[in-house]
Amino acid sequence: MRPSTDSLKVGADRPSQDLILTGGLSGLRVTETQTFHADTYTIDKRIRVENTGASPREITVALPWSTRQDWRDEKTKEKFQGQHPTDIVWSTGGSVAHADNLCTMHAVTTDGSWIGMGSVWYMTALVPHGDGFKLSARSDVVNQLEHCCSLVTRTSLSRQHGHAGRQIA
C-alpha cells in the first residue's frame, strides 16, 4: 500500500486529517482511508475494494484480533489485560446478537448490517455499504493459550454499468 503522505498532524487548527493508502493486486484496487481526530483516540477507517477486471470476483475482508485466553472466567489474570477482544456483536434482521465468550463461540455466518468486536475500551467493526454482503465471525484455537477471533465480510464484485467498487467501513 502506498501512503498519501509521510506525516499527519492534528490539533486545534486541524481537527481531523486523512491518511489514504492505495494499492492493488490481481485486478483489484484497494483504497483505505484512515481519519485521525484531534479530540479522540478514534481512528475511522473506510475500505473500498474495486474490481478493475471484466469478470465478477468473490472477495473477503477480514479483521483478525488475537486473545491469549478467556478474560471472563475465574482464572488469575494479568494485572494489565491489554486490548484483548472480549465480545462480538452483530446486527441481523432488526436485532442485535451478542457473544461474550470468544473461546467457546461457534462460527456465525449471516446477512446483516454490521458486525463488531470489542474490549472494555475499544471496538472495531465492519459496516458494509450496499447489498450482497455476508457477515461472519469465528474463534479459532491457535494453541492452548491463544485464540484468534476474526470478523469477516464477503461479497461479489462485478463491473456493471461502470460501477465496480464496494465500500466497507
N, C-alpha and C positions, 0 to 999 in steps of 0.2 A: 504494500500500500504506500502511496506517495502522499505526504502531508502537504497541506496548503500553505503552511508557514513553519518556521523553526521555533517560534516562541509566541506565547499569548500573555497578555496582561489584562486583568480585570480589576476594576476599582470604582470609585465614586464617579469618575469621568467616563468610564466604560463599564456599565453594569453587567454586560454579558459579551462573550465573544465565541465565535465558531471555529473549530478546527475541522477541516474537511479532509478525509482520507479517501483516495481513489485508487482503484486497481482493477485488474481483470484476470480471468483465467478461463480458457476453453470456451470462448464465446460468451462469457458472462461478464458484465461490467458491474462493479460494486462501488457504491458511494456511501461512506459512513460520515455523518455529521455529528460531532460532539459539541454541545453547547455548555460552556462553563459560565457560572454565575458568581458575581462578587459577594452576594449576600447569603449564600448557602453552599453546602457541600455537594449538592445535587449536580450531576452531570447528565444532561439529556442526550440521548443517542437516537439517531434516526438512521436506519439502514435501508438503502434502496438497491435492489438487485435487478438488472436489466439483461434480457436475452438479446444479444446482438445478432444471433443467427436466425435462419429461416424456419428451423424446426422447433416445436414445443420442447421444453426442458422441465424436468422434475428437479426441484431444489429443496434443500433442507438448511435451515438456520438454527444453530444450537447455542445455548448459553450454559456451559458446564460450571459447576461450583462444587468443590470438594469439602467434605467434612470428615473429621477423624473419628467421630463417634456419635452416638445418640446423645444429644445435650439435654434431653428432657428426663432421662432416667435417674435413678438414685445413686449412680456410681460417683466416686470422687472426681471432681472436675479440675481442670487447670484454673488458677486464680483469674487470669485474663483469658476469656474464651476466644477472643478474636472475632473475626467476621465469618462465622460459620452459618450456613443455612440451617434454619430450624423448621420452616414451614413452606408449603407450596399451596397457593390458592389459584383458582381459575373460575372464569365466568362462562357458563354454558346454559342455554335455554332459559335465560332470565334469572338464573340462580347463581350463587357463588358457592363453590365447593372448597373444602379445606382439608389438607393432610398435614398432621403435625408430628408424625414420627417418620422421618425420611428413611430410617434404616429398615422399616418393615413395609414401606409403601409399595403397593402393586403398581405396575405400569398403567398409565391412563392415556388414552387417545380419544379425542372428542372434537366436535365442532365447537367453536366458542369465539368470544370477542377478545379475550386476553388471558394470559397465564403469567403468574409471578412467583418468585422465590425470595424469601427474605429471612432476616435475623431480627434481633431486637431493635437494631439501629438502622439497618439498610434493607433495601429491596431492589431487585432487578426484575424486569418484566418484558415480555414480548407482547406487543399490541399490533397485530396485523391490520393493515388498511386494505380493504377490498374483500372480495368473495373468494371462496375456494381454498381457504387455509384450513389445515388440520393442526390442532394443538396436542402436544403430548408431553408427559413428564415421566421420569423413571428414576429409580435409585439403584445403582449397581454397586455390589461389594467389590472393592478393589483388593483389599486384604482384610485381615481381622480388625485392623484399626481404622481403615479409611473407606468411606463411601463416597461415590461420585454421583451427585444429583444433577440432572440435566433437564432443561426446558427446551423443547424443540417445536418449530413450526415448519410445516411442509406445504408446498403449493406447486402448481404447474405454471410455467411462464411460456406464453406463446406470443408471436408477433401478429397482432390483429389490428388492422386499421392504424398502423404506425405506433401503437401503444405497446411497449414491450416490458414495462417495469412493474415491480411490486414494491411497496414500502412496508417495512417492519420497524416499528418504533421501539 
